[in-house]
């Protein structure tokens, strides 16, 4: 069982992710902004972060960069998600471990999460 933080301002998508990954036995927490995710990541320990790119406060790309480079946050795998096509350079600079375009197939989400948890 992994502890996963989901940061997405779209509650419907977040609940879909949480419901599906809970079936796999994972423990999930949801926040609706990048700032709330940052606060959680500073205080608590997670095995994976699933971040929407466009959300209030810190966006998913900048939050991913913080996770990968800050001394104040545990370095964990990051899955970025977005309904919009993103600049490849921004994604590369973020050091994200994976990217899913919305809408995504739930089996693709599960296989990506399983792969990232093995890193």
Secondary structure, 3 states (H helix, E strand, C coil): CCEEEEECCCHHHHHHHHHHHHHCCCEEEEECCHHHHHHHHHHCCCCEEEEECCCCCCCHHHHHHHHHHCCCCCCCEEEEEECCCCCHHHHHHHCCCEEEECCCCHHHHHHHHHHHHCC
